[in-house]
Amino acid sequence: MNSAIALQQCSQEEWALRIKLTQCYHLVDYFGWTETIFNHISARLPGKEHHYLVNPFGLNYTEITPENLLKVDLDGNKVEPSEYDANPAGFALHSAVHGARDDIRCMIHTHTTPISAVVQKKHGFKHDSFYGAQLYGRVGYHTFEGITLFEDEKSRMIESLADHHILVLRNHGIAVGESSIEKAFFLLWTVQRAAEVQCQADAMAGEDMPLNHDVKQKCTDLTAMLIRESGFANKFFDAMVRKMNASRH
């Protein structure tokens, strides 16, 4: 069965996921968060097989389409034929999370300059800014072991992630995971803004104004409620897609 026939036979649910994931790739490019052809975003497909969609390695994010997204299993093997291969550096991270966390259906990995700078610091993310406070208690930290290529690191990454939705890959970048593409993208945006503000604040003279535990926890809880119980993330995602599309005309 060739890839064109496979796509014709895919479910409406899978096709909708392919469209949404393509939009997510394009948004990451639009916001300037790409690392040329590197990094990866994955979306888990419905079903007990734990198959997921990921980008073809070698394409710019703007070149990704619903049709050319790869469907792979937890070992990184292509489930359906494609002229492309995936980035092997993505399998250890994405397959580990999709295999272990049923509540995470989309994973986004980036290492923008602000994020890379923050995760280089021993302290990691601070939680005294508007955005940083929303990440309070939501971040796991994983010690850098080199490029994530090897099977034996999976269990340690999952242990580092624990029940969080943000994994700091120390000296490297971050991975965020949520129950939908829209929620994962909104979480990534929040992490990116927290990193940008932290870098700017750290470059300025003077002491930061600290927030107490209760305020930081309130910010985290309120953000989680908005994401969980409303269409907040969906509205944000759709608005950003409209903004991106309008800029192309």
C-alpha positions as CSV (number, residue, x, y, z in Angstrom):
1,M,0.0,0.0,0.0
2,N,1.6,3.3,-1.0
3,S,1.4,6.5,1.1
4,A,-1.3,8.1,-1.1
5,I,-3.6,5.1,-0.7
6,A,-2.9,5.0,3.1
7,L,-3.9,8.6,3.5
8,Q,-7.1,8.0,1.5
9,Q,-8.0,5.3,4.0
10,C,-7.1,7.2,7.1
11,S,-9.9,8.2,9.5
12,Q,-11.4,11.6,9.7
13,E,-10.0,11.9,13.2
14,E,-6.5,11.2,11.9
15,W,-6.8,13.6,9.0
16,A,-8.0,16.4,11.4
17,L,-5.0,15.7,13.6
18,R,-2.7,15.9,10.6
19,I,-4.1,19.3,9.7
20,K,-3.8,20.6,13.3
21,L,-0.2,19.3,13.7
22,T,0.8,20.9,10.4
23,Q,-0.6,24.2,11.7
24,C,1.4,23.8,14.8
25,Y,4.6,23.3,12.9
26,H,3.8,26.4,10.8
27,L,3.1,28.4,13.9
28,V,6.4,27.4,15.5
29,D,8.1,28.7,12.4
30,Y,6.0,31.8,12.3
31,F,7.0,32.7,15.9
32,G,10.7,32.1,15.0
33,W,11.1,29.1,17.4
34,T,12.6,26.7,14.9
35,E,16.1,25.3,14.9
36,T,16.4,25.1,11.1
37,I,15.4,21.5,10.2
38,F,16.0,20.1,13.7
39,N,13.7,19.7,16.7
40,H,10.4,17.9,16.5
41,I,6.7,18.0,17.4
42,S,4.7,14.8,17.7
43,A,1.0,14.0,18.1
44,R,-0.2,10.6,19.3
45,L,-2.9,9.0,17.3
46,P,-5.9,7.3,18.8
47,G,-5.6,3.6,19.5
48,K,-3.8,1.1,21.7
49,E,-0.8,0.9,19.3
50,H,0.6,4.3,20.6
51,H,1.4,5.3,17.0
52,Y,2.2,9.0,16.6
53,L,2.8,11.6,13.9
54,V,6.1,13.4,13.5
55,N,7.9,15.6,11.0
56,P,10.0,14.2,8.1
57,F,13.6,14.9,8.8
58,G,15.2,17.4,6.4
59,L,12.2,19.5,5.7
60,N,11.7,23.1,6.9
61,Y,8.7,23.4,9.2
62,T,7.0,25.5,6.5
63,E,7.3,22.5,4.1
64,I,5.4,20.1,6.4
65,T,2.0,19.2,5.1
66,P,-0.8,16.9,6.4
67,E,0.2,14.4,3.7
68,N,4.0,14.2,4.4
69,L,3.8,13.8,8.2
70,L,5.2,10.4,9.2
71,K,3.3,7.8,11.2
72,V,5.7,5.9,13.4
73,D,5.5,3.3,16.3
74,L,7.2,3.6,19.7
75,D,10.4,2.1,18.2
76,G,10.6,4.8,15.6
77,N,9.6,2.5,12.7
78,K,7.5,3.9,9.9
79,V,4.0,2.4,10.1
80,E,3.2,3.5,6.5
81,P,5.6,4.0,3.6
82,S,7.2,7.4,3.0
83,E,10.1,8.7,1.0
84,Y,11.2,10.5,4.1
85,D,12.8,9.3,7.4
86,A,12.4,10.9,10.8
87,N,15.0,12.5,13.0
88,P,16.5,9.7,15.2
89,A,17.2,12.2,17.9
90,G,13.5,12.6,18.5
91,F,12.6,8.9,19.0
92,A,14.0,8.5,22.5
93,L,12.1,11.5,23.9
94,H,8.8,11.3,22.0
95,S,8.4,7.5,22.2
96,A,9.3,7.5,25.9
97,V,6.6,10.0,26.7
98,H,3.9,8.6,24.4
99,G,4.5,5.2,25.7
100,A,4.4,6.2,29.4
101,R,2.0,9.1,29.7
102,D,-1.5,8.5,28.3
103,D,-2.5,12.0,29.3
104,I,0.1,13.5,26.9
105,R,-1.1,13.5,23.3
106,C,1.3,16.2,21.9
107,M,4.9,16.8,22.6
108,I,6.9,19.9,21.4
109,H,10.6,20.1,21.7
110,T,12.5,23.4,21.2
111,H,15.7,25.2,22.2
112,T,15.2,28.8,21.3
113,T,18.0,31.2,22.5
114,P,16.1,32.4,25.7
115,I,15.1,28.8,26.6
116,S,18.6,27.5,26.0
117,A,20.0,30.3,28.2
118,V,17.6,29.6,31.1
119,V,18.2,25.8,31.1
120,Q,21.9,26.4,31.0
121,K,21.6,28.0,34.5
122,K,21.8,25.8,37.5
123,H,18.6,27.4,39.0
124,G,16.6,26.9,35.8
125,F,13.3,28.6,35.6
126,K,12.4,31.3,38.1
127,H,8.8,31.8,39.0
128,D,8.5,35.5,40.0
129,S,7.3,36.9,36.6
130,F,3.7,36.8,35.3
131,Y,4.6,33.9,33.0
132,G,7.1,32.2,35.3
133,A,4.5,32.0,38.1
134,Q,2.2,30.0,35.8
135,L,4.9,27.3,35.6
136,Y,5.3,27.0,39.3
137,G,5.4,23.3,40.3
138,R,5.0,22.2,36.7
139,V,8.6,21.7,35.7
140,G,10.8,18.5,35.8
141,Y,14.5,18.7,35.3
142,H,16.6,16.1,33.4
143,T,20.4,16.0,33.5
144,F,22.1,16.4,30.2
145,E,23.4,13.1,28.9
146,G,24.3,14.2,25.3
147,I,22.1,14.0,22.2
148,T,19.0,12.0,23.0
149,L,19.6,9.0,20.8
150,F,19.8,6.0,23.1
151,E,17.2,3.6,24.4
152,D,18.6,3.5,27.9
153,E,17.9,7.2,28.6
154,K,14.1,6.8,28.1
155,S,13.4,5.6,31.7
156,R,15.5,8.4,33.2
157,M,13.7,11.0,31.1
158,I,10.3,9.7,32.3
159,E,11.5,9.7,35.9
160,S,12.6,13.3,35.5
161,L,9.3,14.3,33.9
162,A,7.3,12.5,36.7
163,D,3.8,13.9,36.6
164,H,4.8,17.3,35.1
165,H,4.1,18.7,31.7
166,I,7.3,20.6,31.2
167,L,10.7,18.8,31.0
168,V,13.8,20.9,31.1
169,L,16.6,19.1,29.3
170,R,19.4,20.8,31.1
171,N,22.1,22.4,29.0
172,H,19.9,21.7,26.0
173,G,16.3,22.8,25.7
174,I,12.7,22.0,26.8
175,A,9.9,19.6,25.9
176,V,6.3,20.4,26.7
177,G,3.5,17.9,26.6
178,E,-0.3,18.2,26.9
179,S,-3.5,16.4,26.1
180,S,-4.0,18.2,22.8
181,I,-2.0,20.1,20.2
182,E,-3.7,23.4,21.2
183,K,-2.8,23.0,24.9
184,A,0.8,22.0,24.1
185,F,1.2,25.0,21.9
186,F,-0.2,27.4,24.6
187,L,2.1,25.8,27.2
188,L,5.1,26.3,24.9
189,W,4.2,29.9,24.3
190,T,4.0,30.4,28.1
191,V,7.4,28.8,28.6
192,Q,8.9,30.9,25.8
193,R,7.6,34.1,27.3
194,A,8.8,33.1,30.8
195,A,12.3,32.5,29.4
196,E,12.3,35.8,27.5
197,V,11.3,37.8,30.5
198,Q,13.7,36.0,32.8
199,C,16.6,36.7,30.4
200,Q,15.7,40.4,30.2
201,A,15.3,40.7,33.9
202,D,18.6,39.0,34.7
203,A,20.3,41.4,32.3
204,M,19.0,44.4,34.3
205,A,20.5,45.9,37.5
206,G,18.5,45.6,40.7
207,E,16.8,42.9,42.6
208,D,13.7,41.0,41.4
209,M,10.4,41.5,43.2
210,P,9.7,38.0,44.6
211,L,6.3,36.4,44.7
212,N,5.3,34.3,47.6
213,H,4.3,30.6,47.4
214,D,0.5,31.2,47.6
215,V,0.5,33.7,44.7
216,K,2.6,31.5,42.5
217,Q,0.4,28.5,43.3
218,K,-2.7,30.5,42.6
219,C,-1.3,31.5,39.1
220,T,-0.5,27.9,38.3
221,D,-3.9,26.6,39.5
222,L,-5.8,29.3,37.6
223,T,-4.0,28.7,34.4
224,A,-4.5,25.0,34.7
225,M,-8.2,25.5,35.2
226,L,-8.5,27.8,32.2
227,I,-6.8,25.3,30.0
228,R,-8.7,22.3,31.4
229,E,-12.2,23.6,31.7
230,S,-12.6,26.1,28.9
231,G,-11.7,26.5,25.3
232,F,-9.0,28.9,26.2
233,A,-6.1,27.1,24.5
234,N,-8.3,26.4,21.4
235,K,-9.2,30.0,21.1
236,F,-5.6,31.1,21.4
237,F,-4.4,28.5,18.9
238,D,-7.1,29.4,16.3
239,A,-6.3,33.1,16.8
240,M,-2.7,32.6,16.1
241,V,-3.4,30.5,13.0
242,R,-5.6,33.4,11.7
243,K,-2.8,35.9,12.5
244,M,-0.3,33.7,10.7
245,N,-2.5,33.2,7.7
246,A,-3.3,36.9,7.4
247,S,0.4,37.8,7.4
248,R,0.9,35.6,4.3
249,H,-1.5,37.8,2.2
